[in-house]
Structure formats: structure tokens, C-alpha cells
Amino acid sequence: MLTQIKHSGVIILIIAMLSWPHIAAANANKTADIRILIDVSGSMKKNDPNNLRQPALRLLTGLLPADSEAGVWTFGQYVNMLVTHGNVSKNWKELARNASHEINSHGLYTNIEDTLRDATWDWDKPDPERHRSIILLTDGLVDISRDSNTNQESRSRILNELLPRLQQSGVNIHTIALANEADENLLRQLSSATQGSFTKTTTAQELERVFLKMFESSAEAETLPLQNNTVQVDNSIREMTLLIFHKPNAAATRIIRPDGSTIDQQNNDDKINWHNENNYNLVTIQEPGMGTWVIDADMDPNNRAIVVTDLTLKTDKLPSNIAINDHHDIDIRLHENGQPIISKKLLHFIKVVATLYNQQGEQEQQWPLLDNGLRNDRTENDGVYTLALDKHFSQGRHELIIDVDGTTFSRQQRLHFEAFKYPVITAIDTSVDGIASLYISPISGLIDPDSMNVTVTIDNEKQPRSVSRQHKNEWLLELADLDANKRHTLIIDISGKRDNTEINTRLEPLFYGDEPAIETTSHTVNTALEAPHTGGDTAAGPTAENIHNETDIPDENSLGTNLLILIQVLLLNAIAAGLIFTVYKKYKTKLQPENPLEELTHE
């Protein structure tokens, strides 16, 4: 009996090992479920006067892959389901394109609470088959009533009721603050608590590019590298969508096929869907021919070639928010018809390169990756290329581009993340009742909120102030006792745990008040925290005022002394000049040849 059990265990183990690639592939292919929430309150007339939310939405919905799910909601005083949530198809995209023209700025209020509640009615528990995302665009505060207390209660419900439920359901909330009037602190909390991204823009002109980045964070897009506006199409590609940004008055875009023929908005066929906007073209081509395609338009780093193909590039998902000294291993693999490619003959010709860029678009690091079982690669010739992100990241946004060159084909994928120096975000804001407060929120994955403790030392107080936890993801300290007409220094200490590792960190100082802060040449915490000398010893040196007086008021004795010194300097300079001239004449005479011809003939 024991022998039979052992044999059965071995058989089960072998089956599990053989089926592992299929299990991994299934886990990697989550369905993207994206809920898009767009503010239509009256303030948008000022912040988006040209209603650029419309083409931005058309760009986003036009890029969504056919195997995803999506819905669009608008909100002002009330919430409206602009595009019914469902499977993304050609018909759904057409409905979204037509409905986008209904986006306006007629709303009386900014009801963020109800739109979050209505758009996520079915998200009450995690779904391992779906990658859930919310894209929330607003330019205002939580505003549902003329009564400020009612608005504050709504904001509290978002943080105390809605946000914990959305965290539990595994959603990533990507937020966009359009203009300075938006509740930036709330939007940052929603994103940082759910491994989402926060973007602030003061101009609606940037919305299309912001939506593009959020699309790439929310859906796995299969793309081809674009080099000098050319793209190599292989025979496995069934559909290609070209996103081409251009200036409003630029010449009409043309696309040159591999056979040299051209297509444009006026000259195309039934296999081409050409959509034109003031700032971009979105061109979908069914069954594009194999070879080199050329985009005849100005080059733009945000141009994309998104494809539908059986030959796909799969990468592990990278958290949207990481610490600057984190270590993350990312496995990269090619799939054909849903199965990982492990053929040694094919893998021999594949080159994989990962390149990291900062938010200015500057290259920070590049890694050529090999499937040879050495360094960070775990197993030789298993079709898995492992990227070890173990460098010290700079603070801010980053884009990681994975390029695969297989000689006869190429693939590309872009990952976006933000690196943080500290595990929390901080802000000093004034509430509607005029009370200034310090807000502190933990960043998801960087510290356990239930373990977090916060203290603040103000202006070298002997006893730090304890900061109370207002909501699940918000700590608050009122600053009503501080004189707003003076500059105050706030030193924040954070303690807690991250994956059972103790965290004790001191943030860089925050300043509150109107008095200008003293500029320093160093931004390190220790230097910034050095207290000024406050002892009673005044003999340490002259004050700035004393130095100013001593240099500005002339003294008669000092004038006579300075005149004598000037005469001595001039006399010494004259003597030195005479000596130099005499030595120069002797040296020149010695070098001068007796006969110039001797120098030419060396005789």
C-alpha cells in the first residue's frame, strides 16, 4: 500500500510539472476589467474649455483589446453610465466613440462617492481571473451639497467604506487631477492605497497622453517596436493598430505599405479603420502584410503599434509603486497560441533587452538578458528570461521597456511604475472650515498600515506630537495652534513593518507658514535637521548685521593704510616686470641663429 502511495505521489508530481506551463499561462492571461469615470461638473468649463476629455476617451476606448471588459461613467451631481459595461468588441468601441460626444460640463456638483459606488457595484471580493482597474478623472473636491459638513461626510465614506472594499477586491485605482482645485490628497490616497498611479496635470492638452499611459498600466498590450517611424510586421500578426500623434496643423498622415503603396484617411480599403482627431490618428489594419511599414508623419515618443497576434510577449506584472531600494525579479517569456516557447532552435535566435527610463525620458539603465542559467537566470534554455531589478532607483516615474528581437519578428512591452524614497505620502492642506492639517497616508506595499505609528516634532519641541489615525489610510494632525504668519518646521518620524521587516525612518522636513524657508545646499535629512546655535555665547562671531555695518562704513585710518599698500604693490610689480624683460632679451639673443640660412639648411 505504501509503495502504491509513493508511486501515485510521483505520478501526481510529474503531471503537475508537465502542466505547470499551462497553469502559468492561465494565471498570466487575466482579463482586463477597466471602469472609466469622467468628471462633467461645471468647473470643467474652465479647466477643459475645449472638451478634450472627448478625444482622450476615444483614444482610450479605441486602444482597448478585444478580450477585455470596460464601461464608462460620467459624474456631476448625478452619475450616468455613458457606455454600458461589457465585453469590448467592434460594436462596443463604436458605441463608446459615439457616446463620447455627450461629455459636457453641465454638472452642478462633483459626486465622486456615488460614481465610485455605482461603477464598482459588483466588486465585493477578489477575482483571480480579472485584472481590475479604475481610471478616475476629476478637477474638483468631493462636492455633493452646499453644506460643507455633508461634503466632509461623503469624503469620509469614500475613505472608510469604499476604499477598504476596493482594496479587498484587488482593484488598481489610477487617478488624474486636472487643475490645482482637485482634491489631490484624496486622489493620491486612492491610488497609493491600491497600487495605482496618480497624475496631476494643469492642462487638458495632456489628457490623451496621460490616458495612454494609464491604458498601458491597465491592460496588457502587445506592441511592436517603432524605430524612426518604421515597424516590422511578421506573418503571425492578424491586426495592427497604429497610434500616431501629430500637431493640430501638421500635414496629413500617410502610411506606406511594404509594397510601396500608400494609404491615408481618404485612400484606404475595407480592412482599414482610420480615425482622425486634432492631435492624433488611430488606424486599425486587418491582416497587415508582412514586411516594413512606414509612418509618414512627425516622430513622437508616444506613437504606438499595437497588435493582435498568436505570438505574444508575457512579463510578470510590476507593482505601480515601489521603494527606491526594492528588488524585483521579472520573468519574461514568449508564448505561441497560449503556450510558452521552449524550442532551443528558436530561442537561440532571440535577443531580449530591458531598458529603464526616468520621467524625463532619459535612459537610466539597460540589461541584455540571456536564457543561459547564469547570473540572475534560473534555468538554462527554459524559455524564461529573468530581469533582476535590484538597482537604486531615482525617485519619480519610470518606464521599463522590454524589447524582444527574434530576427524574423519583434515584440515590445512597456511597464510603468513610480519609485518612492519613503513609505508614505504627506501633504499640508486647509479644510473648508479654514483649519490647516498635516495629512499622512501609507503607500500600499511599502508599509503595513496597521503597524504604522507617526510622530511629528514641530520647531524643535522637546516632546513629539502623536498623529492620530483618522481613516484606514489617513493619519491627520491639526495645525490650528501654529501661527500661519511664521515659518514652522515639521519633522515626521514613521515606524512600522513591511513584510515583517522593521521600518524606522525620518522624512525630510516639511514647512508650514508664510515666512520664507532658509535655503540649504544639501537635501539630506541629517543636514536639514541640524539645529541652529541657540546658546547665549555671542562671541562666536559677528552677526550678519555687524558684518554689513563694518563693510559699508569707511574708516580714515584704513583708507591711509590701503593707499600705502597700493603703492607698494605697484612698485613691486614694476621691478618684477623689468627683471622679466631683461631675462627675456638675453634668452632671445642666445637662441637667435647667426645666419638664417643655417636654420633652413641645418648647415
C-alpha positions as CSV (number, residue, x, y, z in Angstrom):
1,M,0.0,0.0,0.0
2,L,2.8,2.4,0.9
3,T,4.5,1.6,-2.4
4,Q,1.3,2.5,-4.3
5,I,1.0,5.8,-2.4
6,K,4.6,6.6,-3.3
7,H,4.0,5.8,-7.0
8,S,0.8,7.8,-7.0
9,G,2.7,10.8,-5.5
10,V,5.4,10.6,-8.2
11,I,2.7,10.4,-10.9
12,I,0.9,13.5,-9.5
13,L,4.2,15.4,-9.2
14,I,5.1,14.6,-12.9
15,I,1.7,15.7,-14.1
16,A,2.0,18.9,-12.1
17,M,5.4,19.6,-13.6
18,L,4.2,18.9,-17.1
19,S,1.1,21.1,-16.7
20,W,3.0,24.0,-15.0
21,P,3.4,26.0,-18.2
22,H,-0.3,25.7,-18.9
23,I,-1.1,26.9,-15.3
24,A,1.4,29.7,-15.5
25,A,-0.1,30.8,-18.9
26,A,-3.6,30.8,-17.5
27,N,-2.5,32.9,-14.5
28,A,-0.7,35.3,-16.7
29,N,-3.8,35.8,-19.0
30,K,-6.1,37.7,-16.8
31,T,-9.0,39.6,-18.4
32,A,-8.6,43.3,-18.0
33,D,-11.7,44.9,-16.5
34,I,-11.5,48.7,-16.7
35,R,-14.0,51.2,-15.3
36,I,-13.6,54.8,-16.6
37,L,-15.0,57.7,-14.5
38,I,-15.1,61.2,-16.0
39,D,-16.0,64.4,-14.3
40,V,-18.6,66.6,-16.1
41,S,-19.0,69.2,-13.3
42,G,-19.4,72.9,-14.3
43,S,-15.8,73.8,-13.3
44,M,-14.6,71.7,-16.3
45,K,-15.7,74.7,-18.5
46,K,-12.6,76.5,-17.2
47,N,-10.2,73.6,-16.9
48,D,-11.2,71.8,-20.1
49,P,-12.7,74.6,-22.2
50,N,-12.2,72.7,-25.5
51,N,-13.7,69.5,-24.1
52,L,-10.5,67.5,-24.7
53,R,-12.0,64.8,-22.5
54,Q,-13.9,63.6,-25.6
55,P,-10.9,62.7,-27.9
56,A,-9.0,61.4,-24.8
57,L,-11.8,59.0,-24.1
58,R,-12.0,58.0,-27.8
59,L,-8.3,57.2,-27.7
60,L,-8.5,55.1,-24.6
61,T,-11.5,53.1,-25.7
62,G,-10.1,52.7,-29.2
63,L,-7.0,51.1,-27.8
64,L,-8.7,48.6,-25.5
65,P,-8.1,45.0,-26.5
66,A,-11.0,42.8,-27.8
67,D,-10.7,40.3,-24.9
68,S,-11.1,43.0,-22.2
69,E,-14.2,44.4,-20.4
70,A,-14.9,48.1,-19.9
71,G,-17.5,50.7,-19.0
72,V,-17.7,54.5,-18.9
73,W,-19.4,56.6,-16.3
74,T,-19.8,60.4,-16.1
75,F,-20.5,62.3,-12.9
76,G,-21.6,65.7,-11.7
77,Q,-24.4,65.9,-9.2
78,Y,-25.7,62.6,-10.6
79,V,-23.9,59.5,-12.1
80,N,-24.6,58.4,-15.6
81,M,-23.5,55.2,-17.2
82,L,-22.3,56.7,-20.5
83,V,-21.2,53.4,-22.0
84,T,-22.6,50.1,-20.7
85,H,-20.1,47.9,-19.0
86,G,-19.5,44.8,-21.1
87,N,-17.1,42.9,-23.4
88,V,-15.0,45.2,-25.6
89,S,-15.9,44.5,-29.3
90,K,-16.1,46.4,-32.5
91,N,-19.7,47.3,-31.7
92,W,-18.8,48.4,-28.1
93,K,-16.0,50.7,-29.4
94,E,-18.4,52.3,-31.9
95,L,-20.9,52.9,-29.1
96,A,-18.1,54.4,-26.9
97,R,-17.0,56.6,-29.8
98,N,-20.5,58.0,-30.4
99,A,-21.2,58.4,-26.7
100,S,-18.0,60.4,-26.1
101,H,-19.7,63.4,-27.8
102,E,-22.1,63.6,-24.8
103,I,-19.4,64.6,-22.4
104,N,-20.0,68.1,-21.3
105,S,-19.5,70.5,-18.3
106,H,-23.1,70.9,-17.1
107,G,-22.9,69.1,-13.7
108,L,-23.7,71.1,-10.6
109,Y,-21.6,69.1,-8.1
110,T,-18.7,66.6,-8.1
111,N,-20.1,63.4,-6.7
112,I,-17.1,61.2,-6.5
113,E,-18.6,58.9,-3.9
114,D,-21.6,57.8,-5.9
115,T,-19.6,57.3,-9.1
116,L,-17.2,55.0,-7.3
117,R,-20.0,53.1,-5.7
118,D,-22.1,52.8,-8.9
119,A,-19.2,51.8,-11.1
120,T,-18.0,49.1,-8.8
121,W,-21.4,47.6,-7.7
122,D,-20.2,44.0,-8.5
123,W,-16.7,44.3,-6.9
124,D,-17.2,42.8,-3.5
125,K,-14.5,40.1,-3.5
126,P,-11.3,39.3,-5.4
127,D,-11.5,37.7,-8.8
128,P,-8.3,35.8,-9.8
129,E,-9.4,35.8,-13.4
130,R,-9.6,39.6,-13.7
131,H,-7.2,42.5,-13.6
132,R,-9.4,45.3,-12.3
133,S,-8.7,48.9,-12.8
134,I,-10.4,52.3,-12.3
135,I,-9.4,55.4,-14.2
136,L,-10.8,58.4,-12.4
137,L,-10.5,62.0,-13.9
138,T,-11.7,65.0,-11.9
139,D,-10.8,68.7,-11.4
140,G,-12.6,69.3,-8.0
141,L,-13.2,68.4,-4.4
142,V,-15.8,66.0,-3.1
143,D,-18.9,68.2,-3.6
144,I,-22.4,66.9,-3.2
145,S,-24.1,69.7,-1.3
146,R,-23.8,73.4,-0.3
147,D,-23.2,72.1,3.3
148,S,-19.5,71.6,4.0
149,N,-20.3,69.0,6.7
150,T,-22.3,66.9,4.2
151,N,-19.3,67.0,1.8
152,Q,-16.9,66.0,4.5
153,E,-19.1,63.1,5.5
154,S,-19.1,61.9,1.8
155,R,-15.3,62.2,1.7
156,S,-15.1,60.1,4.9
157,R,-17.3,57.4,3.5
158,I,-15.0,57.1,0.4
159,L,-12.1,56.5,2.7
160,N,-13.8,54.4,5.4
161,E,-16.2,52.4,3.4
162,L,-15.5,52.4,-0.3
163,L,-11.7,52.3,-0.3
164,P,-11.4,49.3,2.0
165,R,-13.8,47.3,-0.2
166,L,-12.0,48.2,-3.3
167,Q,-8.7,47.3,-1.7
168,Q,-10.2,43.9,-0.8
169,S,-11.4,43.3,-4.3
170,G,-7.9,43.8,-5.7
171,V,-8.5,46.9,-7.9
172,N,-5.9,49.4,-9.0
173,I,-7.2,53.0,-8.9
174,H,-5.5,55.3,-11.3
175,T,-6.4,59.0,-10.7
176,I,-5.9,62.2,-12.7
177,A,-6.1,65.6,-11.0
178,L,-6.9,68.2,-13.7
179,A,-6.0,71.7,-12.3
180,N,-5.0,72.7,-8.8
181,E,-8.5,72.8,-7.5
182,A,-8.8,69.0,-7.3
183,D,-8.6,67.2,-4.0
184,E,-5.1,66.0,-4.6
185,N,-4.7,64.4,-1.2
186,L,-7.8,62.2,-1.7
187,L,-6.8,61.2,-5.2
188,R,-3.3,60.3,-4.0
189,Q,-4.7,58.2,-1.2
190,L,-7.0,56.3,-3.6
191,S,-4.0,55.5,-5.8
192,S,-1.4,54.8,-3.2
193,A,-3.7,52.5,-1.3
194,T,-4.5,50.3,-4.3
195,Q,-1.1,50.1,-6.2
196,G,-2.5,52.6,-8.7
197,S,-0.9,55.7,-10.2
198,F,-1.6,59.4,-9.6
199,T,-1.1,62.0,-12.2
200,K,-1.6,65.8,-11.9
201,T,-1.9,67.9,-15.0
202,T,-2.8,71.6,-15.2
203,T,-3.7,71.4,-18.9
204,A,-6.3,69.3,-20.7
205,Q,-3.9,69.2,-23.7
206,E,-2.0,66.4,-21.9
207,L,-5.0,64.2,-21.3
208,E,-4.6,62.0,-24.3
209,R,-1.0,61.1,-23.4
210,V,-2.0,60.5,-19.8
211,F,-4.8,58.2,-20.8
212,L,-2.3,56.3,-23.0
213,K,0.0,55.6,-20.0
214,M,-3.0,54.5,-17.9
215,F,-4.2,52.2,-20.6
216,E,-0.8,50.6,-20.7
217,S,-0.9,50.1,-16.9
218,S,-4.4,48.7,-17.0
219,A,-4.3,46.3,-20.0
220,E,-1.6,44.0,-21.4
221,A,-1.0,45.5,-24.8
222,E,1.0,43.5,-27.4
223,T,3.1,46.1,-29.3
224,L,5.8,46.2,-31.9
225,P,8.9,48.5,-31.6
226,L,8.7,51.7,-33.6
227,Q,12.1,52.9,-34.9
228,N,12.3,56.1,-36.9
229,N,8.5,55.7,-37.6
230,T,9.0,52.2,-39.2
231,V,7.6,49.0,-37.9
232,Q,8.4,45.4,-38.9
233,V,5.3,43.2,-39.3
234,D,5.7,39.4,-39.2
235,N,3.2,36.8,-40.6
236,S,1.7,36.0,-37.2
237,I,0.0,39.4,-36.8
238,R,-3.7,39.4,-37.6
239,E,-4.4,43.0,-36.7
240,M,-2.3,46.2,-36.1
241,T,-3.5,49.5,-34.6
242,L,-1.2,52.5,-35.1
243,L,-1.5,55.4,-32.7
244,I,0.1,58.4,-34.4
245,F,0.3,61.7,-32.5
246,H,0.6,64.9,-34.6
247,K,0.4,68.7,-34.2
248,P,-3.0,70.2,-35.0
249,N,-1.8,71.9,-38.2
250,A,0.5,69.2,-39.4
251,A,0.4,67.7,-42.9
252,A,-2.0,64.8,-43.3
253,T,-0.5,61.5,-42.1
254,R,0.3,58.8,-44.7
255,I,1.2,55.1,-44.1
256,I,3.4,53.3,-46.6
257,R,2.9,49.6,-47.1
258,P,5.7,47.1,-47.6
259,D,4.9,47.1,-51.3
260,G,5.4,50.9,-51.6
261,S,1.7,51.8,-51.9
262,T,0.3,54.4,-49.6
263,I,-2.8,54.7,-47.5
264,D,-4.3,57.8,-45.8
265,Q,-7.6,58.9,-44.3
266,Q,-9.1,59.4,-47.8
267,N,-7.5,56.4,-49.6
268,N,-7.9,53.1,-47.8
269,D,-10.0,49.9,-48.1
270,D,-12.4,47.8,-46.1
271,K,-9.7,46.3,-44.0
272,I,-8.6,49.7,-42.6
273,N,-10.4,51.8,-40.0
274,W,-9.0,55.3,-40.0
275,H,-10.0,57.6,-37.1
276,N,-8.6,61.2,-37.2
277,E,-8.5,63.7,-34.3
278,N,-6.9,67.1,-34.0
279,N,-3.9,65.6,-32.1
280,Y,-3.7,62.0,-33.3
281,N,-4.6,59.3,-35.8
282,L,-5.8,55.9,-34.7
283,V,-5.5,53.5,-37.6
284,T,-6.6,49.8,-37.3
285,I,-5.4,47.5,-40.1
286,Q,-6.8,44.0,-40.5
287,E,-4.3,41.3,-41.8
288,P,-1.5,43.7,-42.4
289,G,1.1,42.4,-45.0
290,M,4.4,41.1,-43.8
291,G,7.3,43.5,-44.1
292,T,8.4,47.1,-43.3
293,W,5.6,49.6,-42.7
294,V,6.5,53.3,-42.7
295,I,4.6,56.1,-41.0
296,D,4.9,59.3,-43.0
297,A,4.5,61.9,-40.1
298,D,6.4,63.6,-37.4
299,M,8.0,61.2,-35.0
300,D,6.7,61.2,-31.4
301,P,7.9,59.0,-28.5
302,N,4.2,58.2,-27.7
303,N,3.4,56.7,-31.0
304,R,2.5,53.0,-30.7
305,A,2.0,49.9,-32.9
306,I,-0.4,47.6,-31.0
307,V,-1.1,44.2,-32.5
308,V,-3.3,41.2,-32.2
309,T,-1.2,38.1,-32.7
310,D,-0.7,34.4,-31.7
311,L,3.0,35.2,-30.9
312,T,2.9,37.2,-27.7
313,L,5.3,38.5,-25.1
314,K,4.4,37.9,-21.5
315,T,6.0,39.6,-18.5
316,D,5.4,39.5,-14.8
317,K,3.4,42.4,-13.5
318,L,5.4,45.0,-11.7
319,P,3.8,47.0,-8.8
320,S,2.9,50.5,-9.7
321,N,4.6,51.8,-6.6
322,I,7.9,50.5,-5.3
323,A,10.6,51.6,-2.9
324,I,13.8,53.1,-4.4
325,N,15.9,50.3,-3.0
326,D,13.5,47.4,-3.8
327,H,14.4,44.2,-5.6
328,H,12.0,42.8,-8.1
329,D,12.5,39.8,-10.4
330,I,10.6,39.9,-13.6
331,D,10.2,36.8,-15.7
332,I,9.9,37.4,-19.5
333,R,8.7,34.7,-21.9
334,L,7.3,34.2,-25.4
335,H,4.1,32.4,-26.0
336,E,2.7,31.0,-29.2
337,N,-1.0,30.1,-29.2
338,G,-1.0,30.5,-25.5
339,Q,1.9,28.0,-24.9
340,P,5.4,29.1,-23.8
341,I,8.1,28.7,-26.4
342,I,10.9,26.4,-25.2
343,S,12.4,25.3,-28.6
344,K,16.2,25.6,-28.3
345,K,16.4,26.2,-32.1
346,L,14.1,29.2,-31.8
347,L,15.5,30.5,-28.5
348,H,19.0,30.6,-30.0
349,F,18.0,33.5,-32.3
350,I,16.1,35.5,-29.7
351,K,17.6,38.6,-28.1
352,V,16.0,40.2,-25.1
353,V,16.9,43.7,-23.8
354,A,15.3,45.7,-21.0
355,T,15.7,49.4,-20.8
356,L,14.8,51.7,-17.9
357,Y,13.9,55.4,-18.5
358,N,13.1,58.1,-16.0
359,Q,10.2,60.5,-16.1
360,Q,12.2,62.9,-18.3
361,G,12.6,60.2,-20.9
362,E,16.4,59.7,-20.2
363,Q,17.8,56.2,-20.2
364,E,19.0,55.2,-16.7
365,Q,19.9,51.5,-17.2
366,Q,19.9,48.7,-19.8
367,W,20.1,45.0,-19.3
368,P,20.8,42.4,-22.1
369,L,19.1,39.2,-20.9
370,L,20.2,35.6,-21.6
371,D,18.5,32.3,-21.0
372,N,21.7,30.5,-20.0
373,G,21.2,29.7,-16.4
374,L,23.9,32.2,-15.3
375,R,23.7,35.3,-13.1
376,N,20.0,36.0,-12.5
377,D,18.7,33.5,-15.0
378,R,17.4,30.5,-13.0
379,T,17.3,27.7,-15.6
380,E,19.1,27.3,-18.9
381,N,17.1,27.1,-22.1
382,D,13.7,27.1,-20.4
383,G,12.4,30.0,-22.4
384,V,12.3,32.3,-19.4
385,Y,14.4,35.4,-19.3
386,T,14.7,36.9,-15.8
387,L,15.3,40.6,-15.2
388,A,16.6,41.4,-11.7
389,L,15.6,45.0,-10.9
390,D,18.0,45.5,-7.9
391,K,19.4,48.9,-8.6
392,H,18.9,52.0,-6.5
393,F,16.1,53.8,-8.4
394,S,15.8,57.5,-8.6
395,Q,12.6,59.0,-7.2
396,G,9.7,59.5,-9.5
397,R,8.1,57.9,-12.5
398,H,9.8,55.3,-14.6
399,E,9.1,53.4,-17.8
400,L,10.6,49.9,-18.3
401,I,10.6,48.8,-22.0
402,I,11.1,45.1,-22.8
403,D,12.3,44.5,-26.4
404,V,12.4,41.1,-28.0
405,D,14.2,40.6,-31.3
406,G,13.7,37.2,-32.9
407,T,15.3,38.0,-36.3
408,T,12.1,37.4,-38.2
409,F,9.8,39.1,-35.6
410,S,10.0,41.6,-32.8
411,R,7.8,42.4,-29.7
412,Q,7.8,45.1,-27.1
413,Q,6.1,45.7,-23.8
414,R,6.1,48.8,-21.5
415,L,5.8,48.7,-17.7
416,H,5.2,51.9,-15.7
417,F,5.9,52.4,-12.0
418,E,6.9,55.1,-9.5
419,A,9.7,54.8,-7.0
420,F,9.4,56.3,-3.6
421,K,12.0,57.2,-1.1
422,Y,9.6,57.0,1.9
423,P,6.7,54.6,2.6
424,V,4.2,57.4,3.0
425,I,2.9,60.5,1.2
426,T,2.4,63.7,3.1
427,A,0.5,66.9,2.5
428,I,-0.4,70.1,4.4
429,D,-3.9,71.3,3.4
430,T,-6.6,73.6,4.7
431,S,-10.1,72.3,5.1
432,V,-13.2,74.2,4.2
433,D,-13.5,75.4,7.8
434,G,-10.1,77.1,7.5
435,I,-8.1,74.7,9.7
436,A,-4.7,73.6,8.3
437,S,-3.8,70.0,8.9
438,L,-1.0,67.6,8.1
439,Y,-2.2,64.5,6.2
440,I,-0.1,61.3,6.0
441,S,-1.1,58.2,4.0
442,P,0.8,54.9,3.7
443,I,1.7,53.7,0.2
444,S,0.3,50.2,-0.5
445,G,3.0,47.5,-0.3
446,L,5.6,49.8,1.3
447,I,4.4,49.7,4.9
448,D,1.6,47.8,6.8
449,P,-0.9,50.5,7.8
450,D,-2.0,48.5,10.9
451,S,1.6,48.6,12.2
452,M,2.3,52.3,11.4
453,N,3.0,54.8,14.1
454,V,3.5,58.5,13.3
455,T,5.0,61.3,15.4
456,V,5.8,64.9,14.5
457,T,8.2,67.3,16.1
458,I,7.4,71.0,15.4
459,D,10.1,73.7,15.8
460,N,12.4,71.6,18.0
461,E,9.7,70.9,20.6
462,K,11.0,68.6,23.3
463,Q,8.0,66.3,23.1
464,P,7.0,64.9,19.7
465,R,3.3,65.1,18.9
466,S,1.5,61.8,18.2
467,V,-0.5,61.8,15.0
468,S,-3.9,60.0,15.1
469,R,-5.3,57.7,12.6
470,Q,-8.5,59.2,11.1
471,H,-9.2,56.6,8.4
472,K,-7.8,53.2,7.4
473,N,-5.4,55.0,5.1
474,E,-5.1,58.5,6.6
475,W,-3.3,60.0,9.6
476,L,-4.1,63.6,10.5
477,L,-2.6,66.3,12.7
478,E,-4.4,69.7,13.0
479,L,-2.0,72.7,13.0
480,A,-4.6,75.2,14.3
481,D,-2.2,76.2,17.2
482,L,0.5,77.3,14.9
483,D,0.9,80.9,13.7
484,A,0.4,80.9,10.0
485,N,2.4,84.1,9.7
486,K,5.6,82.4,10.8
487,R,7.5,79.6,9.2
488,H,7.4,76.3,11.1
489,T,9.5,73.2,10.6
490,L,7.8,69.8,10.9
491,I,9.9,66.7,11.4
492,I,8.0,63.5,10.8
493,D,9.1,60.1,12.1
494,I,7.5,56.9,10.8
495,S,7.7,53.4,12.3
496,G,6.1,50.2,11.3
497,K,6.6,46.9,9.4
498,R,6.9,45.8,5.9
499,D,6.8,42.0,5.3
500,N,7.9,41.5,9.0
501,T,10.8,43.9,8.5
502,E,11.0,46.8,10.9
503,I,10.8,50.3,9.4
504,N,12.1,53.4,11.2
505,T,12.5,56.4,9.0
506,R,12.6,60.2,9.3
507,L,11.2,62.2,6.5
508,E,12.7,65.3,5.0
509,P,11.3,68.4,6.8
510,L,8.0,70.0,5.9
511,F,7.4,73.7,6.3
512,Y,4.3,75.5,7.2
513,G,3.7,79.2,7.3
514,D,4.4,82.4,5.3
515,E,8.0,83.2,6.4
516,P,10.4,82.0,3.6
517,A,12.5,79.0,4.5
518,I,16.3,79.2,4.7
519,E,17.8,77.7,1.6
520,T,20.4,75.0,2.0
521,T,22.8,73.3,-0.4
522,S,22.1,69.8,1.0
523,H,18.8,67.9,0.9
524,T,19.9,65.1,3.2
525,V,17.8,64.6,6.3
526,N,20.6,64.8,8.8
527,T,21.9,68.1,7.4
528,A,18.4,69.6,7.2
529,L,17.7,68.7,10.8
530,E,20.8,70.4,12.2
531,A,19.5,72.8,14.8
532,P,20.8,76.4,14.8
533,H,23.1,77.5,17.6
534,T,20.8,78.9,20.4
535,G,23.3,79.3,23.2
536,G,24.0,82.6,25.0
537,D,27.6,82.9,23.8
538,T,27.7,86.0,21.4
539,A,31.5,85.9,21.0
540,A,31.3,83.1,18.5
541,G,31.5,85.5,15.6
542,P,29.9,88.7,14.1
543,T,26.3,88.7,13.2
544,A,25.2,89.3,9.6
545,E,24.1,92.8,10.6
546,N,27.5,93.6,12.2
547,I,29.3,92.3,9.1
548,H,27.1,94.6,6.9
549,N,28.0,97.6,9.1
550,E,31.7,97.0,9.1
551,T,32.0,96.8,5.3
552,D,29.7,99.7,4.5
553,I,31.2,102.4,6.8
554,P,34.7,103.6,5.7
555,D,37.4,104.4,8.3
556,E,40.1,107.2,7.7
557,N,43.0,105.1,9.1
558,S,42.0,102.2,7.0
559,L,42.0,104.4,3.9
560,G,45.6,105.6,4.5
561,T,46.7,102.0,5.1
562,N,45.1,100.8,1.9
563,L,46.8,103.7,-0.1
564,L,50.3,102.7,1.2
565,I,49.7,99.0,0.4
566,L,48.6,100.0,-3.2
567,I,51.8,102.0,-3.8
568,Q,54.0,99.1,-2.5
569,V,52.2,96.6,-4.8
570,L,52.7,98.9,-7.9
571,L,56.4,99.3,-7.1
572,L,56.9,95.5,-6.7
573,N,55.1,94.9,-10.0
574,A,57.3,97.4,-11.8
575,I,60.5,95.8,-10.5
576,A,59.3,92.3,-11.4
577,A,58.4,93.4,-15.0
578,G,61.9,94.9,-15.5
579,L,63.6,91.7,-14.4
580,I,61.4,89.6,-16.7
581,F,62.1,91.8,-19.7
582,T,65.9,91.6,-19.1
583,V,65.9,87.8,-18.9
584,Y,63.7,87.6,-22.0
585,K,66.2,89.7,-24.1
586,K,69.2,87.6,-23.1
587,Y,67.3,84.3,-23.8
588,K,66.1,85.6,-27.2
589,T,69.7,86.6,-28.2
590,K,71.1,83.3,-27.3
591,L,68.5,81.4,-29.4
592,Q,68.8,83.7,-32.5
593,P,71.0,81.9,-35.2
594,E,73.9,83.9,-36.7
595,N,72.7,83.1,-40.3
596,P,69.1,82.5,-41.0
597,L,70.1,80.1,-43.9
598,E,71.8,77.8,-41.4
599,E,68.4,77.2,-39.8
600,L,66.9,76.3,-43.2
601,T,69.7,74.1,-44.4
602,H,70.9,72.8,-40.9
603,E,74.4,73.5,-42.0
